[in-house]
Amino acid sequence: DKRTFPIRQSGSVFITVPYSRMNDEMRRIARLGGKIVRIHSL
């Protein structure tokens, strides 16, 4: 998984993932110390 996102200390990053990958992405964000502020369907 070589995707990189520019993350500033107080910035918000919007990541769009298919529903099937949502749990994996949530775990990855939590592992990186990120906080998920909103989840919505497209």
C-alpha positions in Angstrom: 0.0 0.0 0.0 2.2 2.8 -1.3 -0.4 5.6 -1.4 0.6 8.6 0.5 -1.5 11.5 1.7 -0.2 14.9 2.7 -1.1 15.2 6.3 -0.6 18.5 8.2 -0.6 18.5 12.0 -4.0 20.0 12.2 -5.2 19.3 8.7 -8.1 17.2 7.4 -7.6 14.5 4.9 -10.5 13.2 2.8 -10.1 9.7 1.7 -12.7 8.0 -0.5 -12.7 4.2 -0.3 -15.1 1.5 -1.5 -17.4 0.3 1.2 -15.7 -3.1 1.2 -12.4 -1.5 2.2 -13.8 0.9 4.8 -12.9 -1.2 7.9 -9.3 -1.7 6.6 -8.9 2.0 6.0 -10.4 2.9 9.4 -7.9 0.6 11.1 -5.1 2.1 9.1 -6.1 5.7 10.0 -6.3 4.7 13.7 -2.9 3.1 13.6 -1.4 6.2 12.1 -2.9 8.2 15.0 -5.5 9.9 12.8 -9.1 10.7 13.8 -12.1 9.9 11.7 -14.5 12.8 12.0 -17.1 11.8 9.4 -18.2 8.9 7.4 -20.8 9.2 4.7 -22.0 7.3 1.7 -21.6 8.6 -1.8 
